[in-house]
Amino acid sequence: MATPIFRKNLLFRFLFLTVFILIFACDSDDPVLTDDDVGQEPDDPIALQDKLPQFMVDTQGGTIVDEPKISSQTTITVAGDVVYEGNIGIEFRGASSQALFPKKSYGLETWDENGEDIDVSLLGFPEEEDWILYGPYSDKSLLRNILIYDLSRDIDRYASRCLFVDMTLNGVYQGVYVFMEKLKRDGARIDISKLDDDENTGEDLTGGYILKIDKTAGNNLGEGYNELNSFVSAYPPQNAAAGQEVYFLYEYPDAEDITVAQKAYISQYVADFESALASDDFTDPDTGYTAYIDVASFIDFFLLNELSNNVDAYRLSTFMHKNKNGKLKMGPIWDFNLAFGNANYCNGGDTNVWAYKFNERCPDDFWLVPFWWDRFMKDPTFVAQLKERWLMLRSGAFADTAIQARIDGYLAELEKAGAIEANFTAWPVLGSYVWPNNFVGNSYDEEVNYLRDWLAQRLTWLDTQINNL
């Protein structure tokens, strides 16, 4: 039986411990939970309304491959609210990037419960079924593609609409992605006429078409370039050191659907354009090259690629299209992750070279620039229009202040969302070389400052060069 003294000591210790716990709790810096905190992630300082849209994909045990797309589920939230939930098909996309980079990019289709394509509006974009989640990896600024696409739309040239999102795959955070529209024939994308397989004569046969100069990939038929998926230019690229040729891939109608008559029409149209451009009378307004192309679209395409010194310009990821009864137009632009000084080969990092003169610097490359652009520069009328357009854009969308303001806006959005830190925690590549970086910054700020400085130097050089054409 405990003695009275022992019981008193025990009671004293209990009271002392209780008072100590209460004092410690009152002095603690831990926040007091309120109703507003319910539902917040533990230790997450970012308010829900400040976060990027959250794009979550669940493959339900399936493994994503290059082709075909596998059935999955997606949930998209904005400020914590579910804005879309449904079935998708998902696959890897990209040629070089898919093989080289652990952070993958994805092609998506929105599907119904039966696995059939269904048009929906995602994150405010016009209804469609085909989408892309592009994962910037070698572009450590995260900004290059979204910047050039926004600039293109600023000058009234359609480019893929795009937004920054956070992507989570099967419960694992994948980093900052750019949610984008896939380039395709559509009234809100590449706005050309539908061309059915029974439209093989007369006016119907004149459009619409989409062609592409690019690597063979995706659903191209057969091995490499062949008569099923492409046609070849009759004019070899200038400075070709190894017998290289230029191939035009059938993008719409694609290689599986395009008819013999449609192939004959569009290949002959391009051949006629090239013949007119190569002729002695190429500047004639009636019989020269301008009878076949929309010159203004070619000039804007040129300026967007030269602004960024896109090392792939004119020779890869190069789209063109032709509407019914219309002329050939260049664009939309595509794939600028190696632009703006982010390539350490063929002078891709330089601010003081012409992108269209790629062949002079790298004549051994398999993919070379068609002869078109050098020929255009020999036409005084083309050059005069180019100068006029450049001056107009430099006072608007291409002004230094306008471009820097766009970058400021992206940074404010990403910083507020805590997305920069999260991305480079998931992918710790800052300070490390990732092919084909021309510059390796030790911090995100250094990467963005490099981009800003590069652009300032590039714009100054182009001002002088274009004025002296």
C-alpha positions as a printed NumPy array, in Angstrom:
array([[   0.   ,    0.   ,    0.   ],
       [   1.456,    3.377,   -1.078],
       [   2.435,    5.803,    1.642],
       [   0.829,    9.284,    1.815],
       [   4.195,   10.885,    0.96 ],
       [   4.526,    8.781,   -2.212],
       [   0.976,    9.653,   -3.292],
       [   1.738,   13.353,   -2.78 ],
       [   4.9  ,   13.098,   -4.918],
       [   3.024,   11.312,   -7.665],
       [   0.285,   13.946,   -7.65 ],
       [   2.901,   16.749,   -7.773],
       [   4.629,   15.147,  -10.782],
       [   1.339,   14.726,  -12.614],
       [   0.343,   18.352,  -12.064],
       [   3.813,   19.591,  -13.118],
       [   3.737,   17.54 ,  -16.333],
       [   0.228,   18.779,  -17.198],
       [   1.186,   22.442,  -16.719],
       [   4.396,   21.928,  -18.773],
       [   2.454,   20.428,  -21.709],
       [  -0.073,   23.266,  -21.653],
       [   2.638,   25.923,  -21.604],
       [   4.551,   24.237,  -24.448],
       [   1.405,   23.972,  -26.563],
       [   0.55 ,   27.642,  -26.068],
       [   4.09 ,   28.747,  -26.941],
       [   4.282,   26.567,  -30.066],
       [   4.586,   28.206,  -33.483],
       [   2.335,   25.57 ,  -35.051],
       [  -0.73 ,   27.146,  -36.726],
       [  -4.176,   26.58 ,  -35.363],
       [  -6.306,   24.685,  -37.879],
       [  -9.442,   26.362,  -39.17 ],
       [ -12.209,   25.212,  -41.468],
       [ -10.242,   26.706,  -44.404],
       [  -7.392,   24.276,  -43.781],
       [  -9.513,   21.187,  -44.225],
       [  -8.563,   19.441,  -47.445],
       [  -5.149,   21.116,  -47.758],
       [  -2.121,   18.856,  -48.28 ],
       [   0.05 ,   18.505,  -45.144],
       [   2.951,   20.994,  -45.079],
       [   1.802,   22.494,  -48.411],
       [   2.301,   26.275,  -48.316],
       [   0.688,   26.857,  -51.728],
       [  -2.952,   27.907,  -51.681],
       [  -5.194,   25.835,  -53.923],
       [  -6.161,   28.844,  -56.025],
       [  -2.483,   29.553,  -56.762],
       [  -1.576,   26.096,  -57.977],
       [  -1.288,   25.174,  -61.623],
       [  -4.107,   23.045,  -63.022],
       [  -3.523,   19.483,  -61.854],
       [  -3.566,   16.866,  -64.617],
       [  -3.766,   13.386,  -63.095],
       [  -3.571,   10.191,  -65.143],
       [  -4.263,    6.663,  -63.887],
       [  -3.316,    3.89 ,  -66.306],
       [  -5.106,    1.339,  -64.103],
       [  -2.143,   -0.985,  -64.156],
       [  -1.398,   -0.583,  -67.856],
       [   2.028,    0.312,  -69.269],
       [   2.363,    3.313,  -71.567],
       [   4.141,    2.602,  -74.871],
       [   4.903,    4.535,  -78.054],
       [   1.982,    2.971,  -79.914],
       [  -0.842,    2.193,  -79.512],
       [  -2.556,    4.382,  -76.921],
       [  -3.646,    2.5  ,  -73.817],
       [  -6.908,    3.037,  -71.964],
       [  -6.573,    5.228,  -68.868],
       [  -8.49 ,    7.58 ,  -66.628],
       [  -7.809,   11.279,  -66.18 ],
       [  -8.904,   13.81 ,  -63.611],
       [  -8.215,   17.529,  -64.063],
       [  -8.595,   19.94 ,  -61.158],
       [  -8.371,   23.72 ,  -61.02 ],
       [  -8.072,   25.392,  -57.594],
       [  -8.974,   22.051,  -56.043],
       [ -12.2  ,   21.638,  -58.029],
       [ -12.611,   18.781,  -60.488],
       [ -13.237,   20.326,  -63.923],
       [ -12.962,   17.141,  -65.979],
       [ -13.024,   13.434,  -65.312],
       [ -13.107,   10.795,  -68.005],
       [ -11.53 ,    8.131,  -70.176],
       [  -8.477,    8.768,  -72.316],
       [  -6.046,    6.92 ,  -74.526],
       [  -2.412,    7.782,  -73.799],
       [   0.936,    7.027,  -75.461],
       [   4.491,    8.36 ,  -75.505],
       [   5.244,   10.964,  -78.158],
       [   8.35 ,   12.603,  -79.583],
       [  11.201,   11.239,  -81.659],
       [  14.571,   12.167,  -80.142],
       [  13.119,   13.284,  -76.808],
       [  11.361,    9.977,  -76.192],
       [  14.617,    8.082,  -76.485],
       [  16.858,   10.583,  -74.69 ],
       [  14.864,   12.059,  -71.815],
       [  13.442,   10.317,  -68.723],
       [  10.744,   12.987,  -68.451],
       [   8.388,   11.824,  -71.195],
       [   5.885,   13.687,  -73.312],
       [   2.492,   12.167,  -74.028],
       [  -0.15 ,   12.112,  -76.724],
       [  -3.739,   11.892,  -75.485],
       [  -7.158,   11.21 ,  -76.943],
       [ -10.349,   11.827,  -75.001],
       [ -12.506,    8.7  ,  -75.177],
       [ -16.046,    7.715,  -74.236],
       [ -16.905,    4.652,  -72.155],
       [ -16.575,    2.465,  -75.266],
       [ -13.07 ,    3.683,  -76.121],
       [ -14.282,    5.849,  -79.023],
       [ -12.889,    9.321,  -79.653],
       [ -15.017,   12.114,  -78.23 ],
       [ -14.663,   15.871,  -78.618],
       [ -14.478,   17.722,  -75.309],
       [ -13.28 ,   21.106,  -74.087],
       [ -10.353,   20.803,  -71.696],
       [  -9.122,   23.753,  -69.609],
       [ -11.081,   26.191,  -71.737],
       [  -9.683,   25.1  ,  -75.12 ],
       [ -12.092,   24.534,  -78.044],
       [ -13.63 ,   21.077,  -78.18 ],
       [ -11.462,   18.385,  -79.742],
       [ -10.25 ,   14.857,  -79.065],
       [  -6.458,   15.057,  -79.613],
       [  -4.168,   16.638,  -77.011],
       [  -0.541,   16.708,  -75.907],
       [   1.209,   16.849,  -72.546],
       [   4.674,   18.17 ,  -73.39 ],
       [   7.314,   17.745,  -70.682],
       [  10.134,   20.329,  -70.907],
       [  13.402,   18.651,  -69.904],
       [  16.396,   19.899,  -71.867],
       [  14.697,   23.313,  -71.905],
       [  15.368,   24.17 ,  -68.275],
       [  13.667,   27.54 ,  -68.577],
       [  10.456,   25.538,  -69.208],
       [   9.383,   28.459,  -71.406],
       [  10.598,   28.098,  -74.983],
       [   7.64 ,   26.369,  -76.629],
       [   4.919,   28.278,  -74.809],
       [   6.692,   31.572,  -75.532],
       [   6.96 ,   31.097,  -79.302],
       [   3.423,   29.693,  -79.624],
       [   1.997,   32.675,  -77.761],
       [   4.04 ,   35.047,  -79.927],
       [   2.726,   33.339,  -83.057],
       [  -0.878,   33.834,  -81.991],
       [  -0.018,   37.42 ,  -81.029],
       [   0.776,   38.079,  -84.693],
       [  -2.417,   36.311,  -85.828],
       [  -0.782,   33.065,  -86.91 ],
       [  -2.414,   30.038,  -85.322],
       [  -0.182,   27.99 ,  -83.038],
       [  -1.181,   25.384,  -80.506],
       [  -2.98 ,   26.874,  -77.508],
       [  -1.106,   25.885,  -74.373],
       [  -1.105,   26.131,  -70.57 ],
       [   1.259,   25.148,  -67.785],
       [  -0.023,   22.235,  -65.691],
       [   1.304,   19.89 ,  -63.026],
       [   1.146,   16.261,  -64.119],
       [   0.77 ,   13.248,  -61.861],
       [   0.983,    9.737,  -63.305],
       [  -0.313,    6.818,  -61.253],
       [   0.044,    8.865,  -58.083],
       [   3.621,   10.   ,  -58.787],
       [   4.287,   13.695,  -59.515],
       [   5.923,   14.135,  -62.939],
       [   6.707,   17.854,  -62.929],
       [   5.653,   20.924,  -64.883],
       [   4.1  ,   20.119,  -68.25 ],
       [   2.669,   22.187,  -71.074],
       [  -0.837,   21.098,  -71.998],
       [  -1.233,   21.694,  -75.741],
       [  -3.417,   21.181,  -78.764],
       [  -2.191,   18.627,  -81.272],
       [  -1.812,   20.127,  -84.74 ],
       [  -4.565,   18.794,  -86.989],
       [  -7.298,   19.817,  -89.384],
       [ -10.028,   21.472,  -87.355],
       [ -12.004,   24.687,  -87.523],
       [ -10.301,   25.941,  -84.364],
       [  -6.84 ,   24.6  ,  -85.267],
       [  -5.617,   24.252,  -88.872],
       [  -8.737,   25.599,  -90.513],
       [  -8.919,   23.906,  -93.909],
       [ -11.634,   22.002,  -95.746],
       [ -12.294,   18.355,  -94.986],
       [ -11.071,   16.127,  -97.821],
       [ -12.88 ,   12.805,  -98.149],
       [ -11.59 ,    9.796, -100.049],
       [ -14.301,   10.215, -102.716],
       [ -13.195,   13.772, -103.553],
       [ -10.831,   13.11 , -106.422],
       [ -11.77 ,   15.516, -109.179],
       [ -12.377,   19.161, -109.885],
       [ -12.583,   21.782, -107.159],
       [ -12.933,   19.147, -104.436],
       [  -9.465,   17.828, -105.2  ],
       [  -7.807,   21.193, -104.435],
       [  -8.005,   20.945, -100.657],
       [  -7.508,   20.738,  -97.861],
       [  -4.048,   19.263,  -97.403],
       [  -1.424,   19.337,  -94.662],
       [   2.182,   18.415,  -95.49 ],
       [   5.162,   18.107,  -93.196],
       [   8.949,   18.135,  -93.609],
       [  10.115,   15.965,  -90.743],
       [  11.501,   12.671,  -89.561],
       [   9.377,    9.609,  -90.249],
       [   7.493,    8.623,  -87.122],
       [   4.05 ,    7.763,  -85.831],
       [   1.651,    6.261,  -88.335],
       [   3.822,    6.599,  -91.443],
       [   3.45 ,    3.522,  -93.62 ],
       [   6.419,    1.344,  -94.429],
       [  10.067,    1.897,  -93.565],
       [  11.602,    5.337,  -93.901],
       [  10.476,    7.658,  -96.674],
       [   8.583,    5.887,  -99.433],
       [   5.886,    6.506, -102.028],
       [   3.199,    5.451,  -99.556],
       [   3.935,    8.157,  -97.002],
       [   5.704,   10.955,  -98.87 ],
       [   6.992,   12.467, -102.09 ],
       [  10.426,   13.879, -102.808],
       [  11.439,   17.297, -104.092],
       [  12.974,   17.475, -107.549],
       [  15.415,   20.071, -106.205],
       [  18.151,   18.9  , -103.824],
       [  18.956,   21.205, -100.914],
       [  21.823,   23.63 , -101.405],
       [  25.262,   22.601, -100.105],
       [  24.155,   18.976,  -99.729],
       [  27.381,   17.066,  -99.165],
       [  25.986,   13.534,  -99.233],
       [  23.19 ,   13.524, -101.794],
       [  20.495,   14.499,  -99.289],
       [  16.941,   15.097, -100.507],
       [  13.872,   16.878,  -99.157],
       [  10.774,   14.768,  -98.464],
       [   7.207,   15.944,  -97.919],
       [   5.177,   13.689,  -95.635],
       [   1.413,   13.327,  -96.05 ],
       [  -0.069,   14.629,  -92.795],
       [  -3.666,   15.23 ,  -93.896],
       [  -5.085,   13.168,  -95.396],
       [  -2.569,   10.843,  -93.777],
       [  -0.661,    8.089,  -95.534],
       [  -3.37 ,    5.527,  -94.841],
       [  -6.259,    7.627,  -96.137],
       [  -4.94 ,    9.768,  -98.97 ],
       [  -5.988,    8.57 , -102.426],
       [  -3.843,    8.179, -105.533],
       [  -5.517,   11.185, -107.158],
       [  -4.984,   13.327, -104.074],
       [  -1.323,   12.362, -103.892],
       [  -0.89 ,   13.249, -107.545],
       [  -2.569,   16.622, -107.102],
       [  -0.687,   17.893, -104.059],
       [   2.703,   16.561, -105.161],
       [   2.254,   18.218, -108.568],
       [   1.19 ,   21.477, -106.937],
       [   4.387,   21.575, -104.842],
       [   6.448,   20.58 , -107.893],
       [   4.93 ,   23.436, -109.904],
       [   5.66 ,   25.883, -107.082],
       [   9.273,   24.735, -106.845],
       [   9.737,   24.903, -110.609],
       [   8.38 ,   28.446, -110.675],
       [  10.649,   29.435, -107.797],
       [  13.712,   27.924, -109.467],
       [  12.99 ,   29.496, -112.858],
       [  14.641,   32.594, -114.299],
       [  11.272,   34.375, -114.143],
       [  10.643,   33.459, -110.497],
       [   9.721,   37.057, -109.579],
       [   7.025,   37.374, -112.254],
       [   3.749,   38.092, -110.402],
       [   1.725,   35.933, -112.786],
       [   3.974,   32.984, -113.616],
       [   6.458,   33.089, -110.721],
       [   6.32 ,   31.511, -107.287],
       [   3.76 ,   33.975, -105.869],
       [   1.079,   32.317, -108.013],
       [   1.384,   29.263, -105.753],
       [   2.03 ,   30.459, -102.192],
       [   0.603,   32.822,  -99.6  ],
       [   3.676,   35.024,  -99.233],
       [   2.598,   36.672,  -95.978],
       [   2.424,   33.29 ,  -94.211],
       [   5.913,   32.411,  -95.431],
       [   7.284,   35.728,  -94.127],
       [   5.749,   35.275,  -90.668],
       [   7.003,   31.686,  -90.521],
       [  10.471,   32.942,  -91.453],
       [  10.479,   35.661,  -88.795],
       [   9.311,   33.36 ,  -85.991],
       [  12.04 ,   30.861,  -86.797],
       [  14.71 ,   33.521,  -87.21 ],
       [  13.685,   35.314,  -84.02 ],
       [  14.468,   32.131,  -82.119],
       [  17.33 ,   30.835,  -84.316],
       [  15.498,   27.522,  -84.346],
       [  18.125,   24.916,  -85.225],
       [  15.367,   22.679,  -86.67 ],
       [  13.847,   25.493,  -88.729],
       [  12.597,   24.773,  -92.251],
       [  13.931,   21.192,  -92.217],
       [  12.195,   19.408,  -89.297],
       [   8.78 ,   19.799,  -87.621],
       [   7.889,   22.049,  -90.566],
       [   4.183,   22.135,  -91.424],
       [   2.439,   23.659,  -94.419],
       [  -1.147,   23.5  ,  -95.564],
       [  -3.385,   24.254,  -98.523],
       [  -7.102,   24.953,  -98.396],
       [  -9.596,   24.261, -101.161],
       [  -9.009,   26.708, -104.032],
       [  -6.261,   28.32 , -101.937],
       [  -2.531,   28.798, -102.138],
       [   0.074,   26.922, -100.102],
       [   0.593,   28.437,  -96.645],
       [   3.446,   27.865,  -94.2  ],
       [   2.768,   26.772,  -90.654],
       [   1.725,   26.333,  -88.011],
       [   5.069,   26.467,  -86.221],
       [   6.004,   23.471,  -84.083],
       [   8.627,   22.195,  -81.625],
       [  10.976,   24.96 ,  -80.445],
       [  12.544,   23.283,  -77.401],
       [  15.981,   23.529,  -79.083],
       [  15.495,   27.156,  -80.132],
       [  16.424,   30.409,  -78.361],
       [  20.047,   29.364,  -77.913],
       [  19.398,   25.879,  -76.503],
       [  21.452,   23.837,  -78.994],
       [  25.235,   23.437,  -78.982],
       [  25.57 ,   22.249,  -82.609],
       [  25.406,   23.936,  -86.009],
       [  25.563,   27.361,  -84.312],
       [  22.215,   26.777,  -82.63 ],
       [  23.379,   28.752,  -79.606],
       [  24.521,   31.802,  -81.562],
       [  22.651,   35.086,  -81.779],
       [  24.376,   36.289,  -84.952],
       [  23.606,   33.709,  -87.662],
       [  20.69 ,   33.102,  -90.038],
       [  18.777,   29.917,  -89.286],
       [  17.89 ,   29.535,  -92.979],
       [  21.604,   29.223,  -93.829],
       [  21.881,   25.998,  -91.801],
       [  23.138,   24.038,  -94.834],
       [  26.261,   26.206,  -95.092],
       [  27.243,   25.317,  -91.539],
       [  26.197,   21.666,  -91.469],
       [  26.127,   20.267,  -95.027],
       [  26.495,   16.693,  -93.748],
       [  23.293,   16.682,  -91.697],
       [  20.69 ,   14.236,  -93.019],
       [  17.884,   16.83 ,  -92.873],
       [  18.678,   20.015,  -94.759],
       [  16.789,   23.217,  -95.549],
       [  14.978,   23.371,  -98.932],
       [  16.349,   25.849, -101.461],
       [  13.239,   28.031, -101.087],
       [  14.396,   30.459,  -98.441],
       [  17.663,   31.468, -100.072],
       [  15.765,   31.992, -103.316],
       [  13.111,   34.183, -101.661],
       [  15.856,   36.456, -100.378],
       [  16.872,   37.156, -103.971],
       [  13.463,   38.675, -104.73 ],
       [  13.436,   42.428, -103.952],
       [   9.653,   42.391, -103.475],
       [   9.831,   39.578, -100.926],
       [  12.629,   41.357,  -99.062],
       [  10.7  ,   44.633,  -99.006],
       [   7.649,   42.905,  -97.535],
       [   9.873,   41.127,  -95.011],
       [  11.389,   44.424,  -93.845],
       [   8.004,   46.072,  -93.559],
       [   6.586,   43.181,  -91.518],
       [   9.609,   43.111,  -89.198],
       [   9.309,   46.819,  -88.428],
       [   5.615,   46.414,  -87.719],
       [   6.171,   43.477,  -85.364],
       [   9.079,   45.186,  -83.584],
       [   6.727,   47.959,  -82.551],
       [   4.216,   45.441,  -81.23 ],
       [   4.415,   41.75 ,  -80.373],
       [   8.176,   41.498,  -81.043],
       [   9.138,   44.598,  -79.057],
       [  11.76 ,   43.872,  -76.385],
       [   9.38 ,   45.041,  -73.663],
       [   6.506,   42.901,  -74.984],
       [   8.589,   39.716,  -75.082],
       [  10.141,   40.341,  -71.673],
       [   6.675,   41.024,  -70.25 ],
       [   5.514,   37.635,  -71.505],
       [   8.445,   35.983,  -69.731],
       [   7.627,   37.955,  -66.573],
       [   4.069,   36.649,  -66.727],
       [   5.147,   33.023,  -67.038],
       [   7.564,   33.369,  -64.129],
       [   4.962,   34.988,  -61.895],
       [   2.552,   32.132,  -62.611],
       [   5.125,   29.388,  -61.993],
       [   6.621,   30.992,  -58.892],
       [   3.245,   31.649,  -57.284],
       [   2.346,   28.011,  -57.874],
       [   5.603,   26.714,  -56.379],
       [   5.975,   24.822,  -59.643],
       [   9.616,   25.651,  -60.372],
       [  10.909,   24.189,  -57.114],
       [   8.626,   21.18 ,  -57.427],
       [   9.699,   20.439,  -61.005],
       [  13.426,   20.592,  -60.308],
       [  13.03 ,   18.556,  -57.151],
       [  11.458,   15.847,  -59.292],
       [  14.02 ,   16.356,  -62.081],
       [  17.261,   17.726,  -60.545],
       [  18.942,   18.757,  -63.804],
       [  19.905,   22.331,  -62.943],
       [  23.677,   22.65 ,  -63.153],
       [  23.943,   19.526,  -65.339],
       [  24.338,   19.204,  -69.092],
       [  21.318,   17.757,  -70.884],
       [  21.664,   17.249,  -74.633],
       [  22.023,   19.577,  -76.44 ],
       [  22.345,   22.487,  -73.986],
       [  24.469,   25.368,  -75.218],
       [  24.341,   26.933,  -71.741],
       [  24.19 ,   25.212,  -68.359],
       [  23.013,   27.433,  -65.522],
       [  23.542,   26.518,  -61.898],
       [  20.088,   27.798,  -60.971],
       [  16.725,   28.402,  -62.552],
       [  17.328,   32.151,  -62.422],
       [  20.508,   31.699,  -64.449],
       [  18.623,   29.693,  -67.076],
       [  15.958,   32.38 ,  -67.44 ],
       [  18.494,   35.218,  -67.465],
       [  20.373,   33.425,  -70.239],
       [  17.147,   33.261,  -72.253],
       [  16.429,   36.953,  -71.621],
       [  19.952,   38.053,  -72.576],
       [  20.016,   35.794,  -75.621],
       [  16.774,   37.297,  -76.885],
       [  17.992,   40.861,  -76.395],
       [  21.136,   40.152,  -78.408],
       [  19.206,   38.28 ,  -81.099],
       [  16.709,   41.086,  -81.614],
       [  19.481,   43.662,  -81.908],
       [  21.317,   41.542,  -84.488],
       [  18.156,   40.945,  -86.521],
       [  17.341,   44.662,  -86.54 ],
       [  20.631,   45.382,  -88.266],
       [  20.634,   42.389,  -90.59 ],
       [  17.079,   42.782,  -91.824],
       [  17.575,   46.496,  -92.361],
       [  20.652,   45.717,  -94.504],
       [  19.034,   43.071,  -96.687]])
